[in-house]
Amino acid sequence: MTKQIQSFFAIVLSAFVLLAVAAPANAARVYNPDTNRWEEATARTPGARQSSIPRQLVDYSTDLKVGSIVVETSERRAYLVLPDGKAMRYGVGVGRDGFRWSGTHRLTRKAEWPGWTPPAAMRQRQPELPAYMPGGPDNPLGARALYVGNTLYRLHGTSEPWTIGQAVSSGCIRLTNDDIIDLYDRVRVGALIVVNQ
């Protein structure tokens, strides 16, 4: 009987290995603003930690104070102004058609693993949403949130890194969880946030 059980488990394990090797990668088309083209996405696995847009230190000329955040919606990028003409550049997901916005505000709050209360207008559009969702890995706000002025908008994390570089949100600016943690650790409440179209 023991040999039969061992044989059974060996067959099941072999089947899983074959399926993993033979299964096609999940492919989706995403817009790449760098090339102005639709391309096949490579990171489509839920829970993946990386986006196809890596965080990068870049040259950045601005009159804004060090510690300011600039979101360039059309580029799908956010810049944290650093000393000596540099900035940390992050890939972001932005508001979809009808939900884009621009303006200048201050960072009014920072939160780790924030809870989420969907706005009433969002719950009207999506009645299946809960009235409140506690913070954690499944929360749409991700690992950190930076609250923008007295608006309903935030810069926040996401556990869906394949959405970075796309117009997918209801107006909030999404970063990977790794990137929002990096940005969160670098900025202070009161920092200037500029969102450009």
N, C-alpha and C positions, 0 to 999 in steps of 0.2 A: 504494500500500500504506500509506503514511504517513497519508493522509486516512482510510482505513478504520480504522486503529488509533485515530486521534483521535476518530472518530465512535463507535467502540465504547466508549472511555473516557467520552465525554460522556454516552452512554446509561446506562452503569453509575452514574456520578455522579448523574445525574438520578433514577435509581431509588432510590439511597440517600437522597437528599433527600426524595423523596416518602414513603418508608417512615418516615423520622424525623418528618415532619410528621403523617402519618396514624396512626401507632401510638398506641394509647391509653396513658396513663400507668399504670404499675403501681400498683394500688390495693390496700390492705389495711386491715382494720379494727384500730384500736388503742384501748386504753382510755385515756381522758383523766381522770386523777384530779381535775383542777380542775373539770370539768363533771359528773363521775360518769356519763359516757356513753361508748359505743363510737363512734368517729369514723373517717372515711376518712383513712388516712395519706397524706401528700403526698411525703415523702422516703423512697423505697423503692429508690433506685438504689444498688447496691453501690458503695462508695468515696465516697459523698456525705459531706461533712464536717460537716454540721449536723444537729441533731435538731430536732424541733418544740418543744423546751423550751429556750429560750435561757438562758444564764448571766446572772445578774442580781444586782446589789447591792440588798439589802433590809434593812429594820429587823428586828432580831432581839434579843429580850430573853432573857438567860440569865445564870446565875452561873458558867458554864464559862469557863475561861481562854482568852484570845485564842490562836488557833492550833489550837483543838480542832475536831474534825470530828464533826458529828451527822448520822446517816443516819435519815431518817424513812421507813421502808419503805412504810407505807400511803400516804404522799404521793408516793412515787417522787421524792424530793428529798434532796439532801445539802447541808448548810450548813457553811461554814467560818467560825468565829467571828472577827470582826474587831473592832478598837477602836470605841469610841463607840456601842455598841448596834447595830452593823451586822453583816451576814454576807454572804458570797458564796453564792448559791444555785445549785445545779447540778441539772439533770435526771439521773436515774439509772434504770438497769434493775436489778431486784432478783431474788431467788430465786423460782422458780416454786413452786407448791403442793408441800409436803413438803420444801422446801429453804430455807425462810425461817428466820432465826435472829435473836437479839438478844443484846446484851451490851455490856460496857465493856472496852476493851482499850487498848493503846498501839500506835502505829505503830512497828514493829520494823525495817523495812527499806524502802528505796526503790530502784527499778531502772528504767533506761531501756531500752526495747525488750527486755523480759525474755524469756528462754526459758521454756518451759512443760513441766512434767512432770505429765501428768494423774494424779490420785490413783487408786490401785488400784480403789476402789469405782466410780469413773467409768468406768474401762476395762472393768470387768465389765458395766456397763450399756451401754457403747458400745465393743464390741471393735475396731471399725475405727480407733479413736484410736491415734496413735503413742505409743510409750513416752516420747518427748521431741520437742519441736518448738522449733527455734532461734528467737530473737527476730527480728522483722521485720514488715512490713506485713500478712502473712497470718496472723500468730500471733494467737490469740484474746485474748491479754492486751493487745494494742494497743501504743501508744507508751510507756506508763509503767505501773508497778504500785506500789501502796502496800500493804505486807504488814501484816496485822492480827494482832498478838500472836503466839501460838504456834499459831494456827488454820490451816486450809487456805485461809482466805478472804483476798481482796484487794479493794481498790478498784482498778480497772484500766480501760484504754481499750478501745475496740472500733471495728472498721471497719464495723460495722453500726448506724449511728446511728438507724435506724428502730426498733430494739429499746429505745431509751431511753423510759422511762415505762411499761414493761411488766414483768411477772414472767416472766422467760425463762431465768434462769441456774440453775446448780447451787449457788447460795448467794453467789457473789461479787457485788460491786456494780459495775455497768458505768457508765462515762461515755463521752462521745465522746472521741476522741483529743485534740481541741482542749481540751476541758474538763479531762481528766486531766493534760495538760501544764500548764495553768494552776494546778490544785490542787497538783500535784507541786512546782512552783516556789515555792509559798507556804508549804508545811508542812515541818516538821523531824521527823526520827526522834525518837521519844519522845512525840510529840503524842498527846493523848487522842482515842480514837475511840469514839463512843457510837452503837450501832445500836438503834433503837427499832422495835417492830412497828407 
